């Protein structure tokens, strides 16, 4: 599954899998680097998703200037 098409929840699950594998230390250096690259890309997309969600919530909950 391409990372860009993953849901936020699926991305977080995949990140947890990557962290577990890296912490186990059983993969080769090359595989560990690939996992790290995948993890940092997923983390970046998750961060952007959260940032966008936070902005949407602010827009919905903060009163507009003309309403004050």
Biopython code that builds the backbone (N, CA, C, O; Angstrom):
import numpy as np
from Bio.PDB.StructureBuilder import StructureBuilder

atoms = [
    (1, "UNK", "N", (0.853, -1.192, 0.000)),
    (1, "UNK", "CA", (0.000, 0.000, 0.000)),
    (1, "UNK", "C", (0.887, 1.239, 0.000)),
    (1, "UNK", "O", (1.779, 1.360, 0.839)),
    (2, "UNK", "N", (0.652, 2.157, -0.928)),
    (2, "UNK", "CA", (1.438, 3.382, -0.985)),
    (2, "UNK", "C", (1.143, 4.249, 0.226)),
    (2, "UNK", "O", (-0.009, 4.410, 0.629)),
    (3, "UNK", "N", (2.196, 4.800, 0.796)),
    (3, "UNK", "CA", (2.053, 5.572, 2.033)),
    (3, "UNK", "C", (1.127, 6.770, 1.853)),
    (3, "UNK", "O", (0.395, 7.117, 2.779)),
    (4, "UNK", "N", (1.141, 7.409, 0.689)),
    (4, "UNK", "CA", (0.302, 8.587, 0.491)),
    (4, "UNK", "C", (-1.184, 8.245, 0.524)),
    (4, "UNK", "O", (-2.004, 9.113, 0.823)),
    (5, "UNK", "N", (-1.544, 7.013, 0.227)),
    (5, "UNK", "CA", (-2.951, 6.626, 0.207)),
    (5, "UNK", "C", (-3.397, 6.036, 1.535)),
    (5, "UNK", "O", (-4.569, 5.694, 1.694)),
    (6, "UNK", "N", (-2.486, 5.911, 2.488)),
    (6, "UNK", "CA", (-2.826, 5.344, 3.789)),
    (6, "UNK", "C", (-3.627, 6.354, 4.598)),
    (6, "UNK", "O", (-3.410, 7.562, 4.503)),
    (7, "UNK", "N", (-4.546, 5.844, 5.385)),
    (7, "UNK", "CA", (-5.255, 6.722, 6.315)),
    (7, "UNK", "C", (-4.290, 7.131, 7.424)),
    (7, "UNK", "O", (-3.218, 6.545, 7.577)),
    (8, "UNK", "N", (-4.684, 8.139, 8.189)),
    (8, "UNK", "CA", (-3.863, 8.572, 9.319)),
    (8, "UNK", "C", (-3.635, 7.407, 10.274)),
    (8, "UNK", "O", (-2.518, 7.183, 10.741)),
    (9, "UNK", "N", (-4.703, 6.670, 10.560)),
    (9, "UNK", "CA", (-4.612, 5.554, 11.501)),
    (9, "UNK", "C", (-3.693, 4.453, 10.977)),
    (9, "UNK", "O", (-2.905, 3.889, 11.736)),
    (10, "UNK", "N", (-3.790, 4.148, 9.691)),
    (10, "UNK", "CA", (-2.919, 3.130, 9.097)),
    (10, "UNK", "C", (-1.464, 3.587, 9.121)),
    (10, "UNK", "O", (-0.557, 2.787, 9.351)),
    (11, "UNK", "N", (-1.250, 4.873, 8.884)),
    (11, "UNK", "CA", (0.108, 5.416, 8.944)),
    (11, "UNK", "C", (0.686, 5.301, 10.346)),
    (11, "UNK", "O", (1.852, 4.945, 10.513)),
    (12, "UNK", "N", (-0.124, 5.599, 11.349)),
    (12, "UNK", "CA", (0.344, 5.486, 12.734)),
    (12, "UNK", "C", (0.641, 4.031, 13.089)),
    (12, "UNK", "O", (1.620, 3.746, 13.778)),
    (13, "UNK", "N", (-0.199, 3.115, 12.623)),
    (13, "UNK", "CA", (0.049, 1.690, 12.865)),
    (13, "UNK", "C", (1.359, 1.252, 12.217)),
    (13, "UNK", "O", (2.153, 0.533, 12.823)),
    (14, "UNK", "N", (1.574, 1.692, 10.979)),
    (14, "UNK", "CA", (2.821, 1.340, 10.279)),
    (14, "UNK", "C", (4.018, 1.943, 11.007)),
    (14, "UNK", "O", (5.056, 1.292, 11.125)),
    (15, "UNK", "N", (3.895, 3.163, 11.491)),
    (15, "UNK", "CA", (4.980, 3.774, 12.259)),
    (15, "UNK", "C", (5.308, 2.946, 13.493)),
    (15, "UNK", "O", (6.479, 2.758, 13.822)),
    (16, "UNK", "N", (4.293, 2.457, 14.170)),
    (16, "UNK", "CA", (4.513, 1.621, 15.359)),
    (16, "UNK", "C", (5.264, 0.342, 14.982)),
    (16, "UNK", "O", (6.149, -0.101, 15.714)),
    (17, "UNK", "N", (4.907, -0.247, 13.838)),
    (17, "UNK", "CA", (5.608, -1.446, 13.367)),
    (17, "UNK", "C", (7.077, -1.139, 13.082)),
    (17, "UNK", "O", (7.965, -1.911, 13.443)),
    (18, "UNK", "N", (7.317, -0.013, 12.436)),
    (18, "UNK", "CA", (8.683, 0.378, 12.092)),
    (18, "UNK", "C", (9.508, 0.597, 13.356)),
    (18, "UNK", "O", (10.641, 0.127, 13.454)),
    (19, "UNK", "N", (8.941, 1.306, 14.314)),
    (19, "UNK", "CA", (9.648, 1.560, 15.573)),
    (19, "UNK", "C", (9.993, 0.242, 16.264)),
    (19, "UNK", "O", (11.108, 0.068, 16.757)),
    (20, "UNK", "N", (9.041, -0.676, 16.297)),
    (20, "UNK", "CA", (9.283, -1.972, 16.944)),
    (20, "UNK", "C", (10.422, -2.723, 16.259)),
    (20, "UNK", "O", (11.278, -3.305, 16.925)),
    (21, "UNK", "N", (10.428, -2.706, 14.935)),
    (21, "UNK", "CA", (11.502, -3.399, 14.201)),
    (21, "UNK", "C", (12.844, -2.744, 14.437)),
    (21, "UNK", "O", (13.847, -3.431, 14.629)),
    (22, "UNK", "N", (12.875, -1.407, 14.425)),
    (22, "UNK", "CA", (14.143, -0.718, 14.648)),
    (22, "UNK", "C", (14.646, -0.950, 16.070)),
    (22, "UNK", "O", (15.844, -1.134, 16.286)),
    (23, "UNK", "N", (13.737, -0.940, 17.029)),
    (23, "UNK", "CA", (14.134, -1.179, 18.416)),
    (23, "UNK", "C", (14.628, -2.608, 18.624)),
    (23, "UNK", "O", (15.508, -2.844, 19.452)),
    (24, "UNK", "N", (14.070, -3.564, 17.877)),
    (24, "UNK", "CA", (14.496, -4.962, 18.003)),
    (24, "UNK", "C", (15.930, -5.142, 17.502)),
    (24, "UNK", "O", (16.665, -5.998, 17.994)),
    (25, "UNK", "N", (16.318, -4.330, 16.523)),
    (25, "UNK", "CA", (17.691, -4.363, 16.030)),
    (25, "UNK", "C", (18.075, -5.620, 15.273)),
    (25, "UNK", "O", (19.257, -5.957, 15.204)),
    (26, "UNK", "N", (17.110, -6.315, 14.708)),
    (26, "UNK", "CA", (17.402, -7.573, 14.011)),
    (26, "UNK", "C", (17.565, -7.403, 12.504)),
    (26, "UNK", "O", (18.014, -8.327, 11.825)),
    (27, "UNK", "N", (17.207, -6.242, 11.976)),
    (27, "UNK", "CA", (17.322, -6.008, 10.537)),
    (27, "UNK", "C", (18.747, -5.596, 10.190)),
    (27, "UNK", "O", (19.496, -5.113, 11.039)),
    (28, "UNK", "N", (19.105, -5.796, 8.923)),
    (28, "UNK", "CA", (20.421, -5.362, 8.456)),
    (28, "UNK", "C", (20.478, -3.834, 8.473)),
    (28, "UNK", "O", (19.453, -3.163, 8.590)),
    (29, "UNK", "N", (21.669, -3.309, 8.358)),
    (29, "UNK", "CA", (21.838, -1.856, 8.330)),
    (29, "UNK", "C", (21.062, -1.249, 7.167)),
    (29, "UNK", "O", (20.381, -0.237, 7.332)),
    (30, "UNK", "N", (21.165, -1.870, 5.987)),
    (30, "UNK", "CA", (20.455, -1.358, 4.811)),
    (30, "UNK", "C", (18.947, -1.351, 5.032)),
    (30, "UNK", "O", (18.274, -0.369, 4.719)),
    (31, "UNK", "N", (18.419, -2.446, 5.570)),
    (31, "UNK", "CA", (16.979, -2.518, 5.833)),
    (31, "UNK", "C", (16.567, -1.509, 6.897)),
    (31, "UNK", "O", (15.501, -0.901, 6.804)),
    (32, "UNK", "N", (17.403, -1.334, 7.895)),
    (32, "UNK", "CA", (17.106, -0.364, 8.956)),
    (32, "UNK", "C", (17.050, 1.052, 8.404)),
    (32, "UNK", "O", (16.200, 1.848, 8.804)),
    (33, "UNK", "N", (17.953, 1.362, 7.490)),
    (33, "UNK", "CA", (17.952, 2.696, 6.880)),
    (33, "UNK", "C", (16.684, 2.895, 6.056)),
    (33, "UNK", "O", (16.075, 3.964, 6.102)),
    (34, "UNK", "N", (16.284, 1.870, 5.301)),
    (34, "UNK", "CA", (15.043, 1.963, 4.518)),
    (34, "UNK", "C", (13.837, 2.152, 5.431)),
    (34, "UNK", "O", (12.950, 2.956, 5.144)),
    (35, "UNK", "N", (13.811, 1.403, 6.534)),
    (35, "UNK", "CA", (12.713, 1.557, 7.493)),
    (35, "UNK", "C", (12.710, 2.956, 8.090)),
    (35, "UNK", "O", (11.654, 3.570, 8.241)),
    (36, "UNK", "N", (13.886, 3.456, 8.428)),
    (36, "UNK", "CA", (13.991, 4.795, 8.999)),
    (36, "UNK", "C", (13.481, 5.841, 8.013)),
    (36, "UNK", "O", (12.750, 6.754, 8.397)),
    (37, "UNK", "N", (13.863, 5.711, 6.751)),
    (37, "UNK", "CA", (13.393, 6.644, 5.717)),
    (37, "UNK", "C", (11.871, 6.593, 5.588)),
    (37, "UNK", "O", (11.211, 7.629, 5.514)),
    (38, "UNK", "N", (11.329, 5.387, 5.562)),
    (38, "UNK", "CA", (9.873, 5.233, 5.472)),
    (38, "UNK", "C", (9.200, 5.855, 6.692)),
    (38, "UNK", "O", (8.187, 6.544, 6.572)),
    (39, "UNK", "N", (9.769, 5.608, 7.852)),
    (39, "UNK", "CA", (9.206, 6.144, 9.090)),
    (39, "UNK", "C", (9.220, 7.655, 9.140)),
    (39, "UNK", "O", (8.240, 8.273, 9.559)),
    (40, "UNK", "N", (10.325, 8.263, 8.715)),
    (40, "UNK", "CA", (10.375, 9.727, 8.751)),
    (40, "UNK", "C", (9.388, 10.332, 7.758)),
    (40, "UNK", "O", (8.794, 11.375, 8.034)),
    (41, "UNK", "N", (9.206, 9.688, 6.605)),
    (41, "UNK", "CA", (8.219, 10.179, 5.634)),
    (41, "UNK", "C", (6.806, 10.059, 6.202)),
    (41, "UNK", "O", (6.006, 10.987, 6.085)),
    (42, "UNK", "N", (6.504, 8.923, 6.813)),
    (42, "UNK", "CA", (5.184, 8.736, 7.425)),
    (42, "UNK", "C", (4.956, 9.734, 8.555)),
    (42, "UNK", "O", (3.872, 10.305, 8.676)),
    (43, "UNK", "N", (5.967, 9.940, 9.373)),
    (43, "UNK", "CA", (5.836, 10.881, 10.487)),
    (43, "UNK", "C", (5.549, 12.288, 9.970)),
    (43, "UNK", "O", (4.741, 13.013, 10.550)),
    (44, "UNK", "N", (6.203, 12.669, 8.890)),
    (44, "UNK", "CA", (5.961, 13.981, 8.297)),
    (44, "UNK", "C", (4.536, 14.128, 7.796)),
    (44, "UNK", "O", (3.902, 15.163, 8.006)),
    (45, "UNK", "N", (4.028, 13.090, 7.130)),
    (45, "UNK", "CA", (2.648, 13.142, 6.638)),
    (45, "UNK", "C", (1.651, 13.161, 7.791)),
    (45, "UNK", "O", (0.641, 13.862, 7.729)),
    (46, "UNK", "N", (1.930, 12.394, 8.840)),
    (46, "UNK", "CA", (1.041, 12.397, 10.012)),
    (46, "UNK", "C", (1.041, 13.768, 10.676)),
    (46, "UNK", "O", (-0.006, 14.260, 11.095)),
    (47, "UNK", "N", (2.210, 14.379, 10.769)),
    (47, "UNK", "CA", (2.307, 15.709, 11.363)),
    (47, "UNK", "C", (1.479, 16.708, 10.559)),
    (47, "UNK", "O", (0.747, 17.511, 11.137)),
    (48, "UNK", "N", (1.589, 16.664, 9.244)),
    (48, "UNK", "CA", (0.821, 17.578, 8.394)),
    (48, "UNK", "C", (-0.678, 17.336, 8.545)),
    (48, "UNK", "O", (-1.455, 18.289, 8.591)),
    (49, "UNK", "N", (-1.085, 16.088, 8.622)),
    (49, "UNK", "CA", (-2.497, 15.757, 8.809)),
    (49, "UNK", "C", (-3.010, 16.332, 10.121)),
    (49, "UNK", "O", (-4.090, 16.920, 10.166)),
    (50, "UNK", "N", (-2.236, 16.163, 11.186)),
    (50, "UNK", "CA", (-2.636, 16.702, 12.493)),
    (50, "UNK", "C", (-2.676, 18.227, 12.482)),
    (50, "UNK", "O", (-3.582, 18.834, 13.053)),
    (51, "UNK", "N", (-1.697, 18.838, 11.834)),
    (51, "UNK", "CA", (-1.656, 20.297, 11.755)),
    (51, "UNK", "C", (-2.877, 20.829, 11.004)),
    (51, "UNK", "O", (-3.477, 21.822, 11.415)),
    (52, "UNK", "N", (-3.241, 20.171, 9.909)),
    (52, "UNK", "CA", (-4.418, 20.579, 9.140)),
    (52, "UNK", "C", (-5.698, 20.388, 9.942)),
    (52, "UNK", "O", (-6.589, 21.236, 9.904)),
    (53, "UNK", "N", (-5.792, 19.281, 10.665)),
    (53, "UNK", "CA", (-6.975, 19.030, 11.492)),
    (53, "UNK", "C", (-7.091, 20.081, 12.592)),
    (53, "UNK", "O", (-8.186, 20.565, 12.877)),
    (54, "UNK", "N", (-5.972, 20.429, 13.204)),
    (54, "UNK", "CA", (-5.979, 21.449, 14.253)),
    (54, "UNK", "C", (-6.456, 22.795, 13.701)),
    (54, "UNK", "O", (-7.231, 23.497, 14.351)),
    (55, "UNK", "N", (-5.993, 23.148, 12.508)),
    (55, "UNK", "CA", (-6.405, 24.415, 11.901)),
    (55, "UNK", "C", (-7.897, 24.404, 11.581)),
    (55, "UNK", "O", (-8.576, 25.409, 11.789)),
    (56, "UNK", "N", (-8.411, 23.297, 11.083)),
    (56, "UNK", "CA", (-9.847, 23.193, 10.797)),
    (56, "UNK", "C", (-10.662, 23.363, 12.074)),
    (56, "UNK", "O", (-11.684, 24.050, 12.076)),
    (57, "UNK", "N", (-10.212, 22.741, 13.155)),
    (57, "UNK", "CA", (-10.920, 22.859, 14.433)),
    (57, "UNK", "C", (-10.880, 24.296, 14.932)),
    (57, "UNK", "O", (-11.885, 24.810, 15.424)),
    (58, "UNK", "N", (-9.734, 24.947, 14.811)),
    (58, "UNK", "CA", (-9.644, 26.364, 15.209)),
    (58, "UNK", "C", (-10.607, 27.215, 14.400)),
    (58, "UNK", "O", (-11.302, 28.071, 14.947)),
    (59, "UNK", "N", (-10.646, 26.977, 13.096)),
    (59, "UNK", "CA", (-11.542, 27.747, 12.234)),
    (59, "UNK", "C", (-13.002, 27.547, 12.617)),
    (59, "UNK", "O", (-13.807, 28.473, 12.519)),
    (60, "UNK", "N", (-13.340, 26.351, 13.049)),
    (60, "UNK", "CA", (-14.723, 26.062, 13.421)),
    (60, "UNK", "C", (-15.087, 26.567, 14.811)),
    (60, "UNK", "O", (-16.251, 26.878, 15.064)),
    (61, "UNK", "N", (-14.127, 26.654, 15.704)),
    (61, "UNK", "CA", (-14.441, 26.996, 17.093)),
    (61, "UNK", "C", (-14.141, 28.437, 17.469)),
    (61, "UNK", "O", (-14.709, 28.940, 18.438)),
    (62, "UNK", "N", (-13.275, 29.113, 16.743)),
    (62, "UNK", "CA", (-12.979, 30.506, 17.069)),
    (62, "UNK", "C", (-14.014, 31.408, 16.409)),
    (62, "UNK", "O", (-14.352, 31.217, 15.241)),
    (63, "UNK", "N", (-14.515, 32.384, 17.148)),
    (63, "UNK", "CA", (-15.493, 33.298, 16.546)),
    (63, "UNK", "C", (-14.829, 34.165, 15.477)),
    (63, "UNK", "O", (-13.663, 34.544, 15.591)),
    (64, "UNK", "N", (-15.596, 34.462, 14.451)),
    (64, "UNK", "CA", (-15.077, 35.350, 13.415)),
    (64, "UNK", "C", (-15.074, 36.768, 13.954)),
    (64, "UNK", "O", (-15.827, 37.086, 14.875)),
    (65, "UNK", "N", (-14.233, 37.622, 13.388)),
    (65, "UNK", "CA", (-14.088, 38.981, 13.901)),
    (65, "UNK", "C", (-15.390, 39.768, 13.855)),
    (65, "UNK", "O", (-15.650, 40.547, 14.772)),
    (66, "UNK", "N", (-16.235, 39.596, 12.810)),
    (66, "UNK", "CA", (-17.485, 40.363, 12.733)),
    (66, "UNK", "C", (-18.507, 39.883, 13.761)),
    (66, "UNK", "O", (-19.458, 40.601, 14.066)),
    (67, "UNK", "N", (-18.320, 38.671, 14.299)),
    (67, "UNK", "CA", (-19.263, 38.144, 15.278)),
    (67, "UNK", "C", (-19.001, 38.681, 16.674)),
    (67, "UNK", "O", (-19.879, 38.605, 17.533)),
    (68, "UNK", "N", (-17.830, 39.215, 16.921)),
    (68, "UNK", "CA", (-17.468, 39.663, 18.273)),
    (68, "UNK", "C", (-18.074, 40.990, 18.587)),
    (68, "UNK", "O", (-17.874, 41.516, 19.682)),
]
sb = StructureBuilder()
sb.init_structure("model")
sb.init_model(0)
sb.init_chain("A")
sb.init_seg("    ")
for serial, (resi, resn, name, xyz) in enumerate(atoms, 1):
    if name == "N":
        sb.init_residue(resn, " ", resi, " ")
    sb.init_atom(name, np.array(xyz, "f"), 0.0, 1.0, " ", f" {name:<3s}", serial, name[0])
structure = sb.get_structure()
